[in-house]
Amino acid sequence: MTGRWRVERDAHGIPHCWGETLEDLAYAQGWSAAVDRAWQMEVERRRSEATTTTVLGESDWDTFATAARLPQTARAVVADLDDETTAWLLAYVAGVNAGLPEGASRAPEFAETGTEPQEWQPWSPAGVFLVQHVLMGNFGHALWRRHLRQQLGDAVDLLSHEGVPLGGSNAWALTGSRTSTGAPMIAADPHRVLEAPGIYQQVRLSTPEIDVAGLAFAGVPGVPHFGHAGSVAWAVTHAMADYQQIAPDADPAVPHPISPSTVTGDIGLATMRRLLLARTVDDVDDALDGWVEPVNALVIAGADGRVRERVAGRLVTKGGACVPAPPACRNLTDGEVVVHANDRRESVAALGEEFAAPHRAGRITALLGERERWDVDGLAAVQVDTHLGSWAAFRRLLECVATTGAAEDVRTRLLAWDGHMDADSDRAALFATWRSELVRVVAHHPRLAALHTPTGLAPMFAPWVDPVARVGAGIERIVRVGRDWGLPLADLAVEALERTAAAGVAGTWGERHAAPFVRAVPGHAPPSLPLAGDGDCVLATAAAPGLSDLCWRGPTARLVWSLDGPSAWVVPLGADGPTDSPFADDQHESWAAGRLHPIERTP
């Protein structure tokens, strides 16, 4: 370290990067990321370059990444950057390369795979960012809709539903008259596949002029999605826009999307830099005009009391043109709150076909209405609410069926349940078993038999086109309207009750709803902790009904930004990557329990 930059760490090992200039800061951030997350960054860089096979073994990924032109797009992204953004990016890459030797020495995966870290190039951060989002858009759902139309065209509406697997993220903002400090607050919890180490890295970034806390992608400079710059803060959710198109000349087994970045050669790196310099709501808003993908819905709050929501990003039209998504900017009035939860709202409804069910947005709004003023702890408690929004539809189905014996005992127990997916609840475990049995009998009903026709797609696309998984994701809608499509729901519900009774369900929901956490190379397993919540809860720890009760997708961070007073955050596992580090999983128990840690804004 030199006098122009340094990295210090707080009690949870979170790096506080300081630089004399913005370029010095970028160097420090790159260095700390490489030291803490060298193996994770190696894997993501290889994914962006379609070279994972030599390290991770055979998979469909490299074929997909090549077809999707990820390597070429990453290079195009940095070709025409302005001078300031180029200097900032190159400083970050230099910091990464300086930190990689130490980072590699701390990461046993390099030795286990016989791999040496390779030097990063100016386009490497762009490639890593592309990898994080290329399968996050509507592409997978478009594959499912195509399969539906081919095999079961008259029932597209039944299975193309509100309640897609992608949903889960929440973000909401309150004006100052609704908070204990008198200044605005933002609460957010992004949801993605749970990986080890986590996808988001907590960082604090400072120069003599700026002081920003936020969530970074290891390998990408700045804090593009979630940041608190002192006088302004922002948070995103996926807007659920159809901003990708399936490439018409794609390989039938390994299709790929046409995305805004593919068309424009831009991922918004200049925006990422400008966000670090933002001081006001208008600064953030102006910077976001240059955002590309994914198309995000944002809440922005300033210390001056203003709160704004908007949409940012670009769309690819069916003709292959790239156009800005309508920003739909709106300033909140005093006393107002705004809630984003991947749901169909006026500002985004015209942008896509499928949105998350309205349950999370409705539940958050209702909870926020129960109290006049909110503080950090109160908002953190809302983030882990376990009421199952879809329970009402299942309850109505159970109320209208008749059965006997052990199956009737199951039905009676379920009807006495309060609908909360608490970790210590045996009724929640019973419900999950019955729901999975219902998913299976529905998915294999003759009415839906055509869905089991092989798609011809490579295995990596199975999460989007597996009929049991998709029936599980949309089972609430099927319960609501399935009779209109020839499904004998009462009979199927009884059959599921009988199967549940025969299974002899025991134990609690949390005992079955742990998160395995995906690792690129098998190794040390993170602590297995019982988890509350479910896909239709505010605490959206998604299982795969019909397939598994394990939590495969959940909150990859939780945060509350306060514009006057302490803010707080937590991530699953911890800030550091190597499993033998004291900071590899020191936040994990707090994350599972719904506790946040105050942000230490100075080293």
C-alpha positions in Angstrom: 0.0 0.0 0.0 1.1 3.5 -0.7 0.2 7.0 0.6 -2.1 7.3 -2.3 -4.4 4.3 -1.4 -5.0 1.9 1.5 -7.4 -0.8 2.5 -8.5 -1.3 6.1 -11.1 -3.7 7.4 -13.9 -3.4 10.0 -14.9 -6.0 12.6 -16.5 -8.2 10.0 -13.6 -8.0 7.5 -15.4 -5.6 5.2 -12.9 -3.6 3.2 -12.8 0.1 3.5 -10.9 1.3 0.4 -9.4 4.7 0.4 -7.7 6.6 -2.4 -6.3 10.1 -2.9 -8.2 10.2 -6.3 -11.0 8.2 -7.8 -8.4 6.2 -9.8 -6.4 5.5 -6.6 -9.7 4.3 -5.0 -10.4 2.0 -8.0 -7.0 0.5 -7.6 -7.6 -0.1 -3.9 -11.0 -1.7 -4.6 -9.5 -4.0 -7.3 -6.7 -5.0 -5.0 -9.0 -5.8 -2.1 -11.4 -7.8 -4.3 -8.6 -9.9 -5.7 -7.2 -10.6 -2.2 -10.6 -11.5 -0.8 -12.3 -13.2 -3.8 -9.5 -14.4 -6.1 -11.0 -17.8 -6.9 -14.5 -16.4 -7.4 -13.1 -13.8 -9.7 -11.1 -16.4 -11.6 -14.2 -18.5 -12.2 -16.3 -15.5 -13.3 -13.6 -14.3 -15.7 -13.4 -17.7 -17.2 -17.1 -17.8 -17.7 -17.0 -14.5 -19.5 -14.2 -15.8 -21.8 -15.9 -19.3 -22.4 -12.9 -21.1 -20.9 -14.3 -22.9 -17.8 -14.1 -26.4 -19.2 -10.4 -26.8 -18.5 -10.9 -26.0 -14.8 -14.4 -27.0 -13.9 -15.0 -29.8 -16.3 -17.4 -30.3 -19.2 -20.6 -28.2 -19.2 -22.8 -26.4 -21.6 -21.6 -23.0 -20.3 -18.7 -22.4 -22.7 -20.8 -23.2 -25.7 -23.5 -20.8 -24.5 -21.1 -18.0 -23.7 -19.5 -18.4 -27.1 -22.8 -18.3 -28.9 -23.9 -15.3 -26.8 -20.8 -13.5 -27.8 -19.8 -12.7 -24.3 -16.0 -12.5 -25.0 -16.6 -10.2 -28.0 -19.1 -8.0 -26.2 -16.8 -7.5 -23.2 -14.1 -6.2 -25.5 -16.5 -4.0 -27.3 -17.7 -2.5 -24.0 -14.3 -0.9 -23.3 -13.5 0.2 -26.8 -15.2 3.6 -26.8 -15.2 4.6 -23.2 -14.6 8.2 -22.3 -11.1 9.0 -21.0 -12.2 9.4 -17.3 -14.1 6.0 -17.3 -11.1 4.4 -19.1 -8.7 5.6 -16.5 -10.9 4.5 -13.6 -11.4 1.0 -15.2 -7.7 0.5 -15.9 -6.8 1.5 -12.3 -9.2 -1.1 -11.1 -7.7 -3.8 -13.3 -4.2 -2.8 -12.2 -5.3 -3.2 -8.6 -6.7 -6.7 -9.4 -3.5 -7.8 -11.0 -1.5 -6.5 -8.0 -3.7 -8.4 -5.5 -4.0 -11.7 -7.3 -0.8 -13.3 -6.1 -1.8 -12.8 -2.5 -5.4 -13.8 -3.2 -4.4 -16.9 -5.0 -2.2 -18.0 -2.1 -5.2 -17.7 0.2 -7.6 -19.7 -2.1 -7.0 -23.5 -2.0 -9.1 -24.0 -5.1 -6.2 -22.9 -7.3 -4.0 -25.7 -6.0 -6.9 -28.2 -6.0 -7.5 -27.6 -9.7 -3.9 -27.1 -10.7 -4.8 -23.5 -11.8 -2.7 -20.3 -11.8 -4.5 -17.0 -11.8 -4.3 -15.3 -15.2 -3.7 -11.6 -15.7 -6.8 -9.5 -16.0 -7.3 -7.4 -19.1 -9.2 -4.0 -19.5 -12.3 -5.9 -20.6 -12.3 -8.5 -17.8 -14.6 -6.5 -15.4 -17.1 -5.9 -18.2 -17.1 -9.7 -18.9 -17.7 -10.5 -15.3 -20.7 -8.0 -15.2 -22.1 -9.6 -18.3 -21.9 -13.1 -16.7 -23.9 -11.9 -13.7 -26.8 -10.8 -15.8 -26.9 -12.7 -19.1 -29.4 -15.3 -17.7 -31.1 -12.9 -15.3 -33.4 -11.4 -17.9 -36.5 -12.7 -19.7 -34.5 -15.1 -21.9 -35.3 -18.3 -19.8 -38.9 -17.4 -19.6 -39.0 -16.8 -23.3 -37.7 -20.4 -23.8 -40.5 -21.7 -21.5 -43.2 -19.7 -23.3 -41.9 -21.1 -26.6 -42.1 -24.6 -25.3 -45.6 -23.9 -24.0 -46.9 -22.7 -27.3 -45.4 -25.6 -29.2 -46.7 -28.3 -26.9 -49.8 -26.8 -25.2 -50.7 -23.7 -27.1 -54.2 -23.4 -25.7 -53.0 -23.3 -22.1 -50.3 -20.7 -22.3 -52.3 -18.5 -19.9 -52.5 -21.2 -17.3 -48.8 -21.6 -17.0 -47.4 -18.3 -18.1 -48.3 -16.7 -14.8 -47.7 -14.1 -12.2 -45.3 -15.9 -9.9 -42.2 -16.5 -12.0 -39.1 -18.2 -10.4 -37.0 -15.0 -11.0 -39.0 -12.9 -8.4 -37.9 -12.4 -4.9 -36.2 -9.0 -4.5 -37.8 -6.2 -2.5 -37.0 -2.5 -2.2 -39.0 0.2 -0.6 -38.5 3.8 0.4 -40.2 6.1 3.0 -40.3 9.8 3.1 -39.0 11.5 6.2 -42.4 12.0 7.9 -42.6 8.2 8.1 -39.2 7.6 9.8 -37.9 8.0 13.3 -35.1 10.3 12.1 -37.3 12.6 10.0 -35.2 11.8 6.9 -35.9 9.2 4.2 -35.0 5.6 4.5 -34.6 2.8 2.0 -34.8 -0.9 2.7 -33.8 -3.6 0.2 -33.0 -7.3 -0.1 -31.9 -8.5 -3.6 -32.6 -12.2 -4.3 -30.4 -14.4 -6.5 -29.1 -17.9 -6.5 -27.3 -18.5 -3.2 -23.6 -19.1 -3.9 -20.5 -19.5 -1.8 -18.9 -17.0 -1.6 -21.9 -14.6 -2.0 -22.4 -12.7 -5.2 -22.4 -9.3 -3.5 -19.3 -8.0 -1.6 -19.9 -5.3 1.0 -17.5 -2.4 0.5 -16.8 1.1 1.7 -15.2 3.4 -0.9 -13.7 6.8 0.1 -11.6 9.7 -1.2 -11.2 13.1 0.3 -14.4 14.0 -1.6 -16.6 10.9 -1.4 -17.7 8.3 1.2 -19.8 5.5 -0.3 -21.0 2.3 1.3 -22.5 -0.4 -1.0 -22.6 -3.8 -2.6 -20.1 -4.6 -5.3 -19.7 -7.5 -7.6 -16.3 -9.0 -7.1 -14.4 -8.1 -10.2 -16.5 -5.0 -11.1 -15.6 -1.5 -9.9 -18.0 0.7 -8.0 -21.4 -0.2 -6.4 -23.8 -0.2 -9.3 -27.0 -1.5 -7.7 -27.0 -0.6 -4.0 -25.2 2.4 -2.7 -25.2 5.0 0.1 -23.2 8.1 -0.7 -23.9 10.1 2.5 -26.3 12.6 1.0 -28.1 10.2 -1.4 -28.8 6.5 -1.5 -30.3 4.1 -4.0 -31.4 0.5 -4.4 -32.8 -1.6 -7.3 -35.1 -4.5 -8.1 -35.5 -6.3 -11.3 -38.2 -4.5 -13.4 -39.2 -7.8 -15.1 -38.9 -6.2 -18.5 -38.7 -8.3 -21.7 -35.4 -6.6 -22.7 -33.8 -9.7 -24.4 -34.8 -11.5 -27.5 -34.0 -15.1 -28.4 -31.5 -15.0 -31.3 -33.3 -16.3 -34.4 -30.2 -18.2 -35.6 -29.5 -19.9 -32.3 -28.4 -23.5 -32.0 -31.6 -25.4 -31.0 -29.8 -27.1 -28.1 -27.9 -24.1 -26.8 -29.9 -20.9 -27.7 -28.8 -17.5 -26.6 -30.2 -14.1 -26.2 -29.7 -10.8 -28.0 -29.3 -8.3 -25.2 -28.8 -4.6 -25.2 -25.1 -5.0 -24.5 -24.7 -7.3 -27.5 -26.4 -4.6 -29.7 -24.7 -1.5 -28.3 -21.4 -2.7 -26.9 -22.1 -0.9 -23.7 -22.9 -2.0 -20.1 -23.0 1.4 -18.5 -19.5 1.6 -17.0 -19.6 5.4 -17.1 -22.8 5.2 -15.1 -21.1 3.1 -12.5 -18.4 5.7 -12.1 -20.8 8.6 -12.0 -22.8 7.0 -9.2 -19.8 7.1 -6.9 -19.7 10.9 -7.5 -23.5 11.4 -6.9 -24.5 13.9 -4.2 -28.2 14.4 -4.9 -31.2 12.5 -6.1 -30.9 14.3 -9.5 -27.2 13.2 -9.7 -28.2 9.6 -9.4 -31.2 10.0 -11.7 -29.0 11.7 -14.4 -26.3 9.0 -14.1 -29.0 6.3 -14.6 -29.9 7.7 -18.0 -26.8 5.8 -19.2 -27.8 2.5 -17.7 -28.0 -0.5 -20.1 -29.0 -3.8 -18.5 -30.6 -5.4 -16.7 -33.7 -3.1 -16.8 -34.0 -2.1 -13.2 -36.7 -0.4 -11.1 -35.0 2.0 -8.6 -35.7 3.9 -5.5 -33.6 6.9 -4.8 -33.6 9.0 -1.6 -31.7 12.2 -0.6 -30.8 13.9 2.6 -32.8 16.9 1.4 -35.9 14.9 1.9 -36.7 13.9 -1.7 -37.6 10.4 -2.7 -37.9 9.3 -6.3 -38.7 6.0 -8.2 -37.7 5.3 -11.8 -36.9 2.7 -14.3 -33.5 2.5 -16.0 -32.2 0.4 -18.8 -32.6 -0.4 -22.5 -34.7 -2.8 -24.4 -34.1 -4.9 -27.6 -37.0 -4.7 -29.9 -38.2 -7.6 -32.0 -36.5 -5.9 -34.9 -33.2 -5.9 -33.1 -33.0 -2.2 -32.3 -31.9 -1.0 -28.9 -34.2 1.6 -27.3 -34.3 3.2 -23.8 -37.0 1.8 -21.5 -39.5 4.6 -20.4 -38.0 6.0 -17.2 -41.3 6.5 -15.5 -39.9 8.9 -13.0 -42.0 9.9 -10.0 -41.3 11.9 -6.9 -43.1 10.8 -3.7 -45.3 13.2 -1.8 -44.7 13.7 1.9 -45.9 10.8 4.0 -45.8 8.4 1.1 -44.0 5.1 0.7 -43.2 3.2 -2.5 -42.7 -0.6 -2.7 -41.0 -2.5 -5.5 -41.2 -6.3 -5.4 -40.9 -7.5 -9.0 -44.6 -7.0 -9.2 -46.8 -5.7 -12.0 -47.1 -1.9 -11.4 -48.2 0.9 -13.7 -44.6 2.0 -14.2 -43.4 -1.4 -15.6 -46.6 -3.3 -16.7 -46.0 -2.5 -20.4 -42.4 -3.7 -20.3 -42.9 -7.5 -19.8 -45.2 -10.5 -19.9 -44.5 -12.1 -16.5 -44.1 -10.5 -13.1 -43.9 -11.8 -9.6 -47.1 -12.4 -7.7 -48.4 -9.3 -5.9 -48.2 -10.9 -2.5 -44.8 -9.5 -1.4 -45.6 -5.9 -2.5 -49.0 -6.1 -0.8 -47.7 -7.5 2.4 -44.9 -5.0 2.7 -47.3 -2.1 2.0 -49.8 -3.4 4.6 -47.1 -3.8 7.3 -45.7 -0.4 6.6 -49.2 1.0 7.2 -49.3 -0.5 10.7 -46.9 2.1 12.1 -46.7 5.8 11.7 -42.9 6.0 11.9 -40.2 3.4 11.2 -36.6 2.9 12.3 -33.8 0.6 11.0 -34.8 -2.3 13.3 -38.4 -2.1 12.4 -37.7 -2.2 8.7 -35.3 -5.1 9.2 -38.1 -7.0 10.8 -40.4 -6.4 7.8 -37.7 -7.9 5.6 -38.0 -11.3 7.3 -41.8 -11.5 7.5 -42.9 -15.1 6.9 -46.6 -14.8 6.0 -47.3 -16.9 2.9 -49.2 -14.7 0.5 -50.4 -17.6 -1.6 -51.9 -19.5 1.4 -55.4 -18.0 0.9 -55.7 -19.7 -2.5 -54.6 -23.1 -1.1 -56.8 -22.7 1.9 -59.9 -22.2 -0.2 -59.1 -25.3 -2.2 -58.7 -27.3 1.0 -62.0 -26.0 2.4 -63.9 -27.3 -0.6 -62.7 -30.9 -0.7 -63.9 -33.9 1.3 -61.8 -36.8 2.5 -61.5 -39.3 5.4 -59.1 -40.9 7.7 -55.5 -39.9 7.8 -55.9 -37.6 4.8 -58.7 -35.7 6.7 -56.4 -35.4 9.7 -53.8 -33.7 7.4 -56.5 -31.4 6.0 -57.7 -30.4 9.5 -54.2 -29.6 10.6 -53.5 -27.5 7.6 -56.8 -25.5 8.0 -55.7 -24.7 11.6 -52.4 -23.3 10.4 -51.8 -19.5 10.5 -50.0 -19.4 7.1 -46.6 -18.4 8.4 -43.6 -20.2 7.0 -41.7 -20.1 10.3 -38.5 -22.2 10.7 -39.9 -23.9 13.8 -43.3 -24.6 12.4 -44.4 -28.3 11.8 -47.5 -27.1 10.1 -45.4 -25.2 7.5 -43.5 -28.4 6.9 -46.8 -30.3 6.5 -48.1 -27.6 4.0 -44.9 -27.8 2.0 -45.2 -31.6 1.7 -48.8 -31.3 0.6 -48.0 -28.5 -1.9 -45.2 -30.6 -3.4 -47.5 -33.6 -3.8 -50.1 -31.4 -5.4 -47.5 -30.1 -7.8 -46.5 -33.6 -8.8 -50.0 -34.9 -9.4 -50.9 -31.7 -11.4 -47.7 -31.9 -13.5 -48.4 -35.5 -14.4 -52.1 -35.1 -15.2 -52.9 -36.1 -18.8 -54.1 -32.5 -19.5 -50.4 -31.4 -19.2 -48.7 -34.5 -20.6 -47.4 -32.7 -23.6 -45.2 -30.5 -21.4 -43.0 -33.6 -20.7 -42.1 -33.7 -24.4 -38.3 -33.3 -24.5 -37.3 -29.8 -25.4 -34.0 -30.6 -27.0 -32.4 -28.0 -24.9 -29.0 -28.5 -23.2 -29.2 -29.4 -19.5 -28.2 -25.9 -18.3 -31.7 -24.7 -19.4 -33.6 -27.2 -17.3 -34.5 -24.7 -14.5 -36.6 -22.8 -17.0 -38.3 -25.6 -18.9 -38.7 -28.4 -16.4 -42.4 -29.0 -16.3 -42.5 -30.0 -12.6 -40.4 -26.9 -11.7 -42.7 -24.6 -13.7 -45.9 -26.1 -12.4 -44.4 -25.7 -8.9 -43.6 -22.0 -9.6 -47.1 -21.4 -10.9 -49.1 -23.7 -8.6 -51.1 -20.9 -7.0 -52.4 -19.7 -10.4 -53.2 -23.3 -11.3 -55.2 -23.6 -8.0 -57.1 -20.5 -8.9 -58.0 -21.1 -12.5 -57.0 -24.8 -13.2 -60.6 -25.9 -13.3 -61.2 -23.7 -16.4 -58.5 -25.6 -18.1 -59.7 -29.1 -17.5 -57.9 -29.9 -14.3 -60.0 -31.7 -11.6 -58.4 -29.7 -8.8 -60.6 -31.1 -5.9 -59.6 -34.7 -6.9 -56.0 -33.8 -7.3 -56.0 -32.0 -3.9 -57.4 -35.1 -2.2 -54.8 -37.3 -3.9 -52.1 -35.0 -2.6 -53.6 -35.2 0.9 -53.5 -39.0 0.8 -50.0 -39.0 -0.4 -49.0 -36.6 2.4 -50.7 -38.7 5.0 -48.9 -41.8 3.7 -45.5 -40.0 3.9 -45.8 -39.5 7.6 -44.4 -36.0 7.7 -42.4 -35.1 10.8 -40.1 -32.2 11.8 -40.2 -28.5 11.1 -39.9 -26.4 8.0 -36.5 -25.0 8.9 -35.1 -28.5 9.2 -35.9 -29.1 5.6 -35.4 -25.6 4.2 -31.7 -25.1 4.6 -29.6 -23.5 1.8 -26.9 -25.7 0.3 -25.1 -22.7 -1.3 -23.6 -23.4 -4.8 -19.8 -23.7 -5.1 -17.8 -23.8 -8.3 -15.6 -26.5 -6.9 -17.0 -28.9 -4.2 -15.3 -28.3 -0.9 -16.1 -26.9 2.6 -19.8 -26.7 3.2 -21.2 -23.5 4.7 -23.0 -23.8 8.0 -26.4 -25.4 7.4 -28.9 -23.2 9.3 -32.7 -23.6 9.4 -34.3 -21.0 7.3 -37.8 -19.5 7.5 -39.8 -18.0 4.6 -40.8 -19.2 1.2 -41.2 -17.9 -2.4 -44.4 -16.0 -1.7 -43.2 -14.5 1.6 -41.5 -11.1 2.0 -38.7 -13.4 3.3 -38.5 -15.0 -0.2 -36.3 -18.0 0.4 -37.5 -19.9 -2.6 -37.7 -23.7 -2.7 -38.7 -25.7 -5.7 -42.1 -27.2 -4.9 -42.4 -30.6 -6.4 -38.7 -31.1 -6.5 -37.0 -30.0 -3.3 -37.6 -28.1 -0.1 -34.0 -26.8 -0.1 -33.6 -23.1 -0.5 -31.8 -22.4 -3.8 -32.6 -18.8 -4.1 -32.8 -16.1 -1.4 -31.7 -12.8 -0.1 -28.1 -12.3 -1.2 -27.9 -9.2 1.1 -30.2 -7.1 3.3 -29.8 -3.4 4.0 -31.5 -0.4 5.4 -30.1 3.0 4.2 -30.9 5.8 6.5 -30.3 9.4 5.2 -29.8 10.7 8.7 -28.4 8.3 11.2 -26.8 4.8 11.2 -27.5 2.4 8.3 -27.2 -1.4 8.5 -26.6 -4.4 6.4 -25.9 -8.1 6.3 -24.9 -10.8 3.8 -25.1 -14.6 3.9 -21.9 -16.2 4.9 -19.5 -13.3 5.2 -17.2 -10.8 3.5 -14.3 -13.0 2.7 -13.9 -15.8 0.3 -11.4 -18.4 1.6 -13.3 -20.8 3.9 -10.6 -20.8 6.6 -10.9 -17.0 7.0 -12.6 -15.7 10.2 -14.8 -13.6 8.0 -15.9 -16.4 5.6 -19.2 -17.0 7.5 -19.2 -14.7 10.5 -22.4 -12.9 9.3 -24.3 -16.1 8.5 -26.2 -16.6 11.7 -27.3 -13.0 11.7 -28.4 -13.3 8.1 -30.5 -16.4 8.9 -32.0 -14.8 12.0 -32.8 -11.5 10.2 -30.4 -9.3 12.1 -28.5 -6.4 10.5 -25.1 -5.0 11.5 -24.5 -1.3 11.7 -22.3 0.1 9.0 -19.0 1.4 10.2 -18.5 4.4 7.9 -15.0 5.2 8.9 -11.9 2.8 9.2 
